[in-house]
Amino acid sequence: MKPIQSLLPAAHWCMKVSLFVVILFMQIPSIRVVDFTSWNDVLPFSYVLSALLLVCGGFLHKSTLTIFASAVLFLLTCYFIYQHFDMQLPLSWLIYLWPLSVALFYLANGNE
C-alpha cells in the first residue's frame, strides 16, 4: 500500500499546532505570571514562545525561523528531560519525548 503524499502538508500543520498546544498546556501554570529575573520563569516562557515561532515559521517561504525555533525547542526539551531525570526512569520525563522528536524532525527538515 502506498502512502498518501497529498496529506503530508496537513500532517505537518497538525504536528506543529499540536506541539504548540501540548507545550502550552504543559507550561501554562509556569507562565501565568512571568518574572524575567528568574530562570525558572524564563525557560518555560521561551519554550512556549519557540513553539509559537515554529507555527509562525510555517507561514514563511524560507525555513530559517522553523529551524531556529526547532533548535531552541530541542535544546530546551533536552534540558527539561535532564531536569526531570532522577536515575529511576520516571514517567514525568516521558512526556518530553514527543516534543523532542517533533523538534528534531523540523530541525532536520525545515518547512519541507
C-alpha positions as CSV (number, residue, x, y, z in Angstrom):
1,M,0.0,0.0,0.0
2,K,1.4,3.4,-0.9
3,P,1.3,6.4,1.4
4,I,-1.0,9.3,0.5
5,Q,1.5,12.1,-0.3
6,S,-1.1,14.8,-0.6
7,L,-1.9,14.6,3.1
8,L,1.7,15.4,4.1
9,P,1.2,19.3,4.3
10,A,-1.8,18.7,6.6
11,A,0.2,16.3,8.7
12,H,2.9,18.9,9.1
13,W,0.5,21.6,10.2
14,C,-1.2,19.1,12.6
15,M,2.2,18.3,14.2
16,K,3.1,22.0,14.5
17,V,-0.2,23.1,16.0
18,S,-0.5,20.1,18.4
19,L,3.1,20.6,19.5
20,F,2.2,24.2,20.4
21,V,-0.9,23.2,22.2
22,V,0.8,20.4,24.2
23,I,3.7,22.7,25.2
24,L,1.3,25.5,26.1
25,F,-0.8,23.2,28.4
26,M,2.3,21.7,29.9
27,Q,3.8,25.1,30.8
28,I,0.6,27.2,31.5
29,P,1.0,27.1,35.3
30,S,4.6,28.4,34.9
31,I,3.8,31.2,32.5
32,R,0.8,32.8,34.1
33,V,3.0,35.3,35.8
34,V,6.4,35.6,34.2
35,D,9.2,37.1,36.3
36,F,12.1,37.8,33.8
37,T,14.6,37.8,36.6
38,S,14.2,34.1,37.4
39,W,15.4,31.3,35.1
40,N,12.5,29.2,36.4
41,D,10.1,31.6,34.6
42,V,12.2,32.5,31.6
43,L,12.8,28.9,30.4
44,P,9.1,27.8,30.3
45,F,8.2,31.2,28.6
46,S,10.9,30.7,25.9
47,Y,9.7,27.1,25.5
48,V,6.1,28.3,24.7
49,L,7.4,31.2,22.6
50,S,9.6,28.9,20.5
51,A,6.7,26.5,19.9
52,L,4.7,29.5,18.7
53,L,7.5,30.6,16.4
54,L,7.6,27.1,15.0
55,V,4.0,27.5,13.9
56,C,4.6,31.0,12.6
57,G,7.6,29.7,10.7
58,G,5.3,27.5,8.7
59,F,3.8,30.6,7.1
60,L,7.1,31.8,5.7
61,H,8.7,30.8,2.4
62,K,12.1,30.2,3.9
63,S,12.6,27.7,6.7
64,T,15.0,29.7,8.8
65,L,12.5,30.6,11.6
66,T,11.3,27.0,11.7
67,I,14.8,25.6,12.0
68,F,15.8,28.2,14.7
69,A,12.6,27.5,16.7
70,S,13.0,23.8,16.5
71,A,16.6,24.0,17.6
72,V,15.6,26.0,20.7
73,L,12.7,23.6,21.3
74,F,15.1,20.6,21.0
75,L,17.7,22.1,23.4
76,L,15.1,23.2,26.0
77,T,13.4,19.8,25.8
78,C,16.7,18.1,26.4
79,Y,17.2,20.4,29.4
80,F,13.8,19.6,30.8
81,I,14.4,15.9,30.4
82,Y,17.7,16.3,32.2
83,Q,16.0,18.3,34.9
84,H,13.3,15.7,35.5
85,F,15.5,12.6,35.2
86,D,16.5,11.2,38.6
87,M,18.0,7.8,37.8
88,Q,14.8,5.9,38.2
89,L,13.2,6.4,34.8
90,P,10.1,8.2,36.0
91,L,7.1,8.8,33.7
92,S,7.3,12.5,34.2
93,W,10.1,12.9,31.7
94,L,8.4,10.7,29.1
95,I,6.0,13.5,28.2
96,Y,9.0,15.4,26.8
97,L,9.9,12.7,24.3
98,W,7.2,13.8,21.8
99,P,8.2,17.5,21.7
100,L,11.8,16.3,21.4
101,S,11.1,14.1,18.4
102,V,9.0,16.7,16.7
103,A,11.6,19.4,17.2
104,L,14.3,17.1,15.9
105,F,12.1,16.4,12.8
106,Y,11.7,20.1,12.0
107,L,15.3,20.8,12.8
108,A,16.2,18.2,10.2
109,N,13.6,19.0,7.5
110,G,12.7,22.7,7.9
111,N,9.4,23.6,6.2
112,E,9.5,20.8,3.6
